[in-house]
């Protein structure tokens, strides 16, 4: 694992990549997000071919290695293993925490989507997850049919869990502060970070939310 990233410090802006076929353009956007303060990057591409996915993952790993950011692979344990990523994020239909940990080893991060269910998060924590993610807290253009997670879930989760909590789903600079105040350790953002004219400025605005919450 990147020496500057600890499994106990999953905090701040968690940049989740959009579906971009152009690897050079993707790298430029992610680099801009890191410049703005993102320290966690999740590579997520639901439309690319296997060859493009491998190419992009390697390219992002290079960027993260140079900048000290942490690269997490969405869904694909095999891809995370192939490029020696810093970890993997799994959902309900993906590998279990146990299987991901067995494949990647103890030094890698394993994050788990828990949607709007605290029970799933408690189970994930007991299985050795390094962080859990809840959402969607707000309407999402990426996943318009995603289940809704209430703000109170973060309050309950903060009280019950000992691992970092990531919030996701329709998050903007305007609504992000309420999630941090309720207990979110990190904000996972796609559209409000990458579908704007200036990615670096957007990332800095999100990063400022965490600085203000200290």
Residue, then its C-alpha position, 0 to 999 in steps of 0.5 A: x500500500x502507498x506509504x502515505x495512505x493508511x487504512x484508518x485515514x480514508x478521509x476527504x474527497x474520494x474521486x470516482x472516475x467517470x466513463x471516459x474512453x480516452x485514457x489521456x483525457x481521463x488521466x488529465x482529469x484525475x490529475x486535476x482532481x488530485x491537484x485540488x486535494x483528492x487523495x483517494x481515486x476509485x477507477x470505475x468504468x462500466x463501458x470500456x473493453x477489458x483492454x481499455x480498462x487495463x490500460x486506464x488502470x495502469x495509467x491511473x496507478x502511475x499518476x497515483x504513485x507519483x502524487x501519493x494518492x490511493x488508487x482503488x479499483x471498483x468491482x474487479x479484484x483481478x484488475x486490482x491484483x494485476x496492477x497492484x492497486x492500493x485496494x478494491x471496492x466491492x458491492x453486493x454482486x461482487x466478491x465478498x470481503x473475505x475473498x477480496x482480502x484473500x486475493x489482495x492480502x492484508x496490506x490492501x484496502x477493501x471497501x464495501x457498498x452498504x447502500x442504505x443498510x447499517x446491518x450490511x456495514x456492521x457485517x462488512x466491518x466484522x469481515x474486515x472491511x477497511x471502510x464502508x460506503x452508504x448512498x445514494x443520499x441525493x438524486x444521482x445522474x449516474x445511478x438514477x434508480x439507486x436506493x435512497x439513504x437518509x441522513x440519519x443513517x450516517x449519524x447511526x453509522x458513526x455511533x456504531x462503526x469503527x471504520x471510516x464512512x464514505x457517502x455517495x450519491x448526488x453529492x455537491x459542494x452545497x450539500x456535502x457539508x451536511x454529510x460530513x457533519x452527520x458522520x461521513x469521513x469521505x465524500x465520493x463524487x463523480x458528476x460534481x467533480x468531473x462534469x465541470x469546467x475546472x476540475x481542480x477548483x471543484x476538488x479544492x472546494x470539496x477539500x475545503x469542506x473537510x478543512x472547515x469541519x476539523 
